[in-house]
């Protein structure tokens, strides 16, 4: 199944902002429920750092599309069932790897 890619730079930037928000929300929810968890999920920090790095690179003009998966995708895929915004992460990764989905005229 093909994952939708961003169509414009603004849409891609918005998705990155949304992912940054979502990972922080997930962290906050897990912190609230920490008493019920045996341990804090190990995937949160690499995910937060990875998305934060992409966001910072975009804000500072250092971001570049690549041909490889984002480094945080391996850990994200391993815990996909625990990440409610996994589709958004896959969309970001797909856009990162293959570029914007620009309609050909």
Secondary structure, 3 states (H helix, E strand, C coil): CCCCCCCCHHHHHHHHHHHHHHHHHHHHHHHHCCCCCCCCCCHHHHHHHHHHHHHHHHHCCCCCCCCCCCCCHHHHHHCHHHCCCHHHHHHHHHHHHHCCCCCCC
